[in-house]
């Protein structure tokens, strides 16, 4: 059985998803206006949050919190 998700992982996921969603929406709206400079800035601010979610998911996978469960072989 995989271990439970820690509060820090949960907080990292929430922050990353919220940040990505916010800056993606702002960038889309700014490109519609068109405010190209501010839209580009909002697009660039999306990527640190994307990097955060990548780091959180890699850390979880490395520590066995996500991914396939490993079956222990019995002596049969």
ZAMARGU-4260 file (C-alpha; in steps of 0.2 Angstrom, whole numbers, plus 5000, padded with zeros to 4 digits):
<rodrens>
0) 5000/5000/5000 | 5007/5017/4996 | 5010/5029/5010 | 4998/5044/5013 | 5001/5061/5005
5) 5010/5073/5017 | 5002/5090/5020 | 5017/5098/5012 | 5014/5089/4996 | 4996/5093/4996
10) 5000/5112/4999 | 5012/5111/4985 | 5000/5104/4973 | 4986/5117/4978 | 4998/5131/4976
15) 5004/5125/4959 | 4987/5121/4952 | 4980/5138/4958 | 4995/5148/4951 | 4995/5139/4934
20) 4976/5142/4933 | 4977/5160/4938 | 4991/5165/4927 | 4985/5155/4912 | 4968/5164/4913
25) 4975/5181/4915 | 4987/5178/4900 | 4972/5173/4889 | 4962/5188/4894 | 4976/5199/4891
30) 4980/5192/4874 | 4962/5194/4870 | 4962/5213/4874 | 4976/5214/4866 | 4989/5219/4879
35) 5004/5209/4872 | 5017/5215/4885 | 5007/5210/4900 | 5000/5194/4892 | 5018/5189/4889
40) 5023/5193/4907 | 5008/5183/4913 | 5013/5168/4902 | 5030/5169/4909 | 5023/5169/4927
45) 5014/5152/4923 | 5030/5142/4921 | 5037/5143/4939 | 5021/5135/4945 | 5022/5122/4932
50) 5040/5119/4938 | 5033/5117/4956 | 5020/5104/4951 | 5034/5094/4941 | 5045/5095/4957
55) 5031/5089/4969 | 5026/5075/4958 | 5044/5069/4955 | 5047/5070/4974 | 5032/5060/4977
60) 5037/5047/4964 | 5054/5045/4971 | 5048/5042/4989 | 5035/5029/4983 | 5019/5040/4987
65) 5013/5038/4969 | 5016/5025/4955 | 5013/5007/4954 | 5012/4997/4970 | 5026/4984/4971
70) 5020/4967/4975 | 5031/4957/4987 | 5034/4939/4982 | 5030/4926/4994 | 5041/4911/4996
75) 5030/4899/4986
</rodrens>
